[in-house]
Amino acid sequence: MGLKAKWFKHLLKFKFEAGTSRGVYTEKETFILHISDTANPTVFGLGEIAPLAGLSIDYVPDFEQVLNNVCDTFNSLDLEVFPWNLNIILSQLIDDAFPSVKFGFETALLDVMNGGKRIIFENDFIDGRKTIPINGLVWMGSKEFMVNQVEEKLEAGFNTLKLKIGAINFQDELSILASIRERFSPEQISLRVDANGAFAVEEAGQKLAALSTYQLHSIEQPIKAYQTEAMASLSEKSPVPIALDEELIGVSDYVQKMQLLKKIKPQYIILKPTLLGGLQHCREWIEIATRLQIGWWITSALESNIGLNAIAQFTAEYKNPLPQGLGTGGLYHNNIDGPLTVENGSLRYDIKKAWDLSILNY
């Protein structure tokens, strides 16, 4: 097996203005990695490399040159990849400073090893026998826009909603939560909120107290990342369970992962393979969190269906009953069409539906 890598840029177009506390997305640049076997070019694996502006540590001006350099090095080595040496190759080929690149190569190589059929892991999900419960994501915007999204998610059968907060008037955000709680108990509808670090440290306690009125499942990253002492204090005292998200980005050393979680003691962590350096790094976070009795779930990070497919298959390797954050497949006008479908608040792999890669212009 002689493997060769190349990449293609694809500009994803949002169906609406997707608001977060860091700004509004209307389009998303992503890179599709193609790794083929020179002995059989019809067999190829696809991986997605999708750094996020303002969030990924590898969102750098010369990113395309970085991709070229990694592909050139990979192609020059004439590698043979097997399950036992995959992580060794990844650790030596790609620096931890480029987590999205590592995720793309890892999943493309797993795809190749499984016959180039977009199968990353053989499990009940890929066989169509298991679905993955997911949360319905409500993006920031005007109060009316957010309320309309809530209604759409409820009508679509979601029983866990995640609302992005921190961009509009806080009282308006509370009134949206109140309107949901007036109709549905916590047993009927679970509510998560994601502040994306929007709260100032000095106001976080007061805002968490106000949010607790609505019996929330959790809040993601209430304050900006890397304020370890402040976050540890909030995790200890908060009336709303805290989930770390951005806090994990850039922490690649196993010992540092352990130290961080022991220090902050969050109730949950949220794993985004593109931002954290791939599946092996997520395995380490899960192993540490499990030992420390910290809950976790996995979330996509605005990837196309190529990246979402790999993340969903990885998620299905675990028996985690919590709803996952994998409902982003319907965000784009020009996503890559495939078997992933959302039904009644769950992600399903439709084995009767084939991948259509024509939009990538291979």
C-alpha positions in Angstrom: 0.0 0.0 0.0 1.5 3.3 -1.1 -0.6 6.2 0.2 -0.8 9.7 -1.3 -2.6 12.7 0.1 -4.1 15.8 -1.5 -6.7 18.4 -0.4 -9.6 20.4 -1.8 -11.1 23.6 -0.5 -14.9 23.8 -0.1 -16.7 26.9 1.0 -19.8 26.0 3.0 -22.7 28.4 2.8 -25.0 28.8 5.8 -28.8 28.8 5.3 -29.1 31.7 7.8 -26.9 34.0 9.9 -25.5 31.7 12.6 -24.8 33.9 15.7 -22.5 33.2 18.6 -21.0 35.5 21.2 -17.9 35.6 19.0 -19.7 36.8 15.9 -22.0 35.7 13.1 -21.2 33.0 10.5 -22.5 33.2 7.0 -20.0 30.9 5.4 -17.4 28.4 6.5 -14.2 27.5 4.7 -13.3 23.8 5.0 -10.7 21.5 3.4 -11.4 17.9 2.3 -8.4 15.6 2.5 -8.2 12.8 0.0 -5.9 9.9 0.7 -5.7 7.2 -2.0 -3.8 3.9 -2.4 -1.5 4.1 -5.4 -1.9 0.3 -5.9 -5.7 0.8 -6.2 -6.6 4.5 -6.8 -10.4 3.7 -6.7 -9.9 3.1 -2.9 -9.7 6.5 -1.1 -10.4 7.9 2.3 -11.8 11.3 3.0 -11.1 13.4 6.1 -12.2 17.0 6.9 -9.8 19.7 8.1 -11.9 22.6 9.3 -10.2 25.1 11.7 -12.6 27.7 13.1 -11.8 31.4 13.0 -11.4 32.9 16.4 -11.4 29.5 18.1 -9.0 26.9 16.6 -5.4 27.3 17.6 -4.4 26.4 14.0 -6.5 29.1 12.3 -3.4 30.8 10.9 -2.8 33.0 7.8 -0.5 30.4 6.0 -2.8 27.5 6.7 -2.9 26.3 3.1 0.9 26.2 3.0 0.8 24.1 6.2 -1.5 21.6 4.5 0.8 21.5 1.5 3.8 20.8 3.6 2.2 18.0 5.6 0.9 16.4 2.4 4.3 16.7 0.8 6.0 15.1 3.8 3.3 12.3 4.0 3.7 11.6 0.2 7.4 11.4 0.4 7.4 8.7 3.1 5.6 6.0 1.1 3.9 4.9 4.3 1.9 1.8 5.1 -0.6 2.4 7.8 -2.2 -0.1 10.1 -4.3 0.3 13.3 -1.3 -0.4 15.5 0.9 2.3 14.0 -1.7 5.0 13.1 -1.2 7.1 16.2 2.6 6.8 16.0 2.5 8.2 12.5 0.1 11.0 13.4 2.2 12.1 16.4 5.4 12.2 14.3 3.9 13.7 11.1 1.7 16.4 12.5 2.5 18.8 15.3 -0.1 19.3 18.1 -0.3 22.9 17.1 -2.4 21.8 14.2 -5.3 19.8 15.7 -7.7 20.1 12.8 -5.0 18.7 10.4 -4.4 15.7 12.7 -8.2 15.0 12.9 -8.4 15.1 9.1 -5.5 12.7 8.5 -6.6 10.4 11.3 -10.1 10.0 9.9 -9.1 9.8 6.2 -6.6 7.0 7.1 -9.2 5.1 9.1 -11.5 5.4 6.0 -8.8 4.0 3.7 -8.1 1.1 6.1 -11.8 0.3 6.1 -12.0 0.1 2.3 -12.7 3.7 1.4 -16.4 3.6 2.0 -16.7 6.5 4.5 -16.7 3.9 7.2 -14.5 5.0 10.1 -15.7 2.4 12.7 -17.8 -0.7 12.2 -20.6 -0.5 14.8 -24.4 -0.5 15.3 -24.7 3.1 14.1 -23.1 2.6 10.7 -25.2 -0.6 10.3 -28.4 1.5 10.8 -29.3 -0.4 14.0 -28.5 2.4 16.5 -29.4 6.1 16.5 -27.6 8.8 18.5 -29.8 11.2 20.6 -28.7 14.8 19.9 -29.6 18.2 21.2 -31.5 20.7 19.1 -29.3 23.8 18.6 -30.8 27.3 18.9 -28.5 30.0 17.5 -28.2 33.5 18.7 -30.2 36.2 17.1 -33.2 38.4 17.8 -35.6 37.2 20.5 -38.1 36.4 17.7 -35.6 34.5 15.7 -34.6 32.4 18.7 -38.2 31.7 19.8 -39.0 30.5 16.2 -36.0 28.2 16.3 -37.2 26.8 19.7 -40.6 26.0 18.2 -39.1 24.3 15.1 -36.9 22.1 17.3 -39.8 21.1 19.5 -41.9 20.3 16.5 -39.1 18.2 15.2 -39.2 16.0 18.2 -36.2 17.2 20.2 -36.3 16.7 24.0 -33.0 18.4 24.6 -32.5 22.0 23.5 -29.2 23.9 23.5 -29.5 27.7 23.4 -26.5 29.9 22.6 -26.6 32.9 24.9 -24.6 36.0 25.6 -25.2 38.2 22.5 -28.6 39.7 23.1 -30.1 41.3 26.2 -29.8 38.8 29.1 -33.4 39.4 30.2 -34.6 38.5 26.8 -32.6 35.3 27.0 -34.2 34.5 30.4 -37.6 35.2 29.0 -37.1 32.6 26.3 -36.0 30.0 28.9 -39.0 31.0 31.0 -41.4 30.5 28.1 -40.1 27.0 27.6 -40.3 26.1 31.3 -43.9 27.4 31.5 -44.8 24.6 28.9 -42.4 21.8 29.7 -40.9 20.4 32.9 -37.2 19.4 33.1 -38.3 15.8 32.7 -40.0 16.7 29.4 -37.5 19.0 27.9 -33.8 19.3 29.0 -32.3 22.7 28.6 -28.6 23.4 27.9 -27.1 26.9 27.4 -23.8 27.8 25.8 -22.3 31.2 26.8 -19.1 30.7 24.7 -17.2 32.6 27.5 -19.5 35.7 27.3 -19.8 36.4 31.0 -17.4 38.6 32.9 -16.0 36.8 36.0 -17.5 39.5 38.3 -21.0 39.0 36.9 -20.9 35.2 36.3 -22.2 34.2 39.8 -25.2 36.5 39.5 -26.1 35.3 36.0 -25.7 31.7 36.9 -28.1 32.2 39.9 -30.7 33.8 37.5 -30.3 30.9 35.0 -30.7 28.3 37.7 -34.4 29.4 38.1 -35.1 27.4 34.9 -33.6 24.1 36.0 -31.0 23.9 33.3 -29.0 20.7 32.5 -25.8 22.6 32.2 -24.0 25.8 30.9 -21.1 25.6 28.6 -18.1 27.8 29.2 -19.7 30.7 31.2 -16.5 32.7 31.3 -13.6 33.0 28.9 -11.1 30.1 28.9 -7.8 29.9 30.7 -9.0 31.6 33.9 -8.4 28.5 35.8 -8.9 29.7 39.4 -12.1 31.6 38.5 -13.5 28.6 36.6 -12.6 26.2 39.5 -14.5 28.5 41.9 -17.5 28.7 39.6 -17.6 24.9 39.2 -17.6 24.5 42.9 -20.3 27.0 43.7 -22.5 27.3 40.6 -26.2 26.3 40.9 -26.0 25.3 37.3 -23.7 22.4 36.3 -20.7 23.7 34.3 -19.4 22.1 31.1 -15.9 23.0 29.9 -15.6 23.6 26.1 -13.0 26.2 24.9 -11.1 25.5 28.2 -9.8 22.2 26.6 -8.5 23.7 23.4 -4.7 23.6 23.2 -4.3 21.1 26.0 -2.7 18.1 24.3 -0.4 16.6 27.0 -2.0 13.7 29.0 -0.7 15.0 32.3 -1.9 18.5 31.6 -5.4 17.1 30.8 -5.5 15.3 34.1 -4.2 18.4 36.0 -6.8 20.7 34.4 -9.8 18.5 35.2 -8.5 17.8 38.7 -8.1 21.5 39.3 -11.4 22.8 37.9 -13.6 19.7 38.7 -16.3 20.6 36.2 -19.5 18.6 36.1 -19.1 18.0 32.3 -16.6 18.3 29.5 -17.5 18.8 25.8 -15.3 17.2 23.1 -14.8 18.6 19.6 -12.3 16.4 17.7 -11.5 19.1 15.2 -10.4 21.5 17.9 -8.8 19.0 20.2 -6.5 17.1 17.8 -8.6 14.2 16.7 -10.1 11.0 18.1 -7.1 9.7 20.1 -7.0 13.0 22.1 -10.8 12.6 22.7 -10.2 9.1 24.0 -7.7 10.4 26.5 -10.2 13.1 27.7 -12.9 10.5 28.0 -10.7 8.1 30.0 -9.6 10.9 32.4 -13.1 12.3 32.8 -14.5 8.8 33.5 -11.9 8.2 36.2 -12.7 11.6 37.8 -16.5 11.0 37.5 -17.0 13.9 35.1 -19.7 13.6 32.5 -19.0 14.2 28.8 -20.5 14.5 25.4 -19.2 15.0 21.9 -20.0 18.0 19.6 -19.3 18.7 16.0 -17.6 22.1 15.2 -19.4 23.2 12.0 -17.8 20.5 9.8 -19.5 19.3 6.7 -21.1 15.9 6.6 -17.7 14.4 6.0 -16.3 15.4 9.4 -19.7 14.9 11.1 -19.9 11.4 9.8 -16.5 10.5 11.4 -17.4 12.1 14.7 -20.8 10.4 14.8 -19.2 7.0 14.2 -16.6 7.6 16.9 -19.4 8.7 19.3 -21.3 5.5 18.6 -18.3 3.5 19.9 -19.3 4.6 23.4 -22.4 3.8 25.4 -23.1 7.4 26.5 -26.8 8.0 27.1 -26.5 11.8 27.1 -27.7 13.7 24.0 -24.7 14.6 21.8 -24.1 17.8 19.9 -24.2 16.3 16.4 -27.1 18.2 14.8 -25.2 20.5 12.5 -25.7 18.6 9.2 -28.5 20.8 8.1 -26.8 24.1 8.4 -25.6 24.5 4.9 -27.0 25.0 1.4 -24.1 23.1 -0.1 -23.3 20.4 2.3 -21.9 17.1 1.0 -24.9 14.8 0.7 -24.7 11.5 2.5 -26.6 9.0 4.7 -26.7 11.1 7.8 -30.2 12.1 8.7 -32.0 13.6 11.8 -35.3 12.1 12.9 -37.2 12.8 16.1 -34.2 14.3 17.9 -31.8 11.6 16.9 -29.0 11.2 14.3 -29.4 8.1 12.1 -27.2 6.6 9.4 -29.5 5.7 6.5 -27.9 2.6 4.9 -30.1 2.9 1.9 -28.7 6.4 1.0 -25.3 6.7 -0.8 -22.7 9.4 -0.5 -22.8 12.0 -3.3 -19.4 13.6 -3.7 -20.1 15.4 -6.9 -20.2 18.8 -5.2 -16.5 18.4 -4.4 -15.5 18.3 -8.1 -12.9 15.6 -7.7 
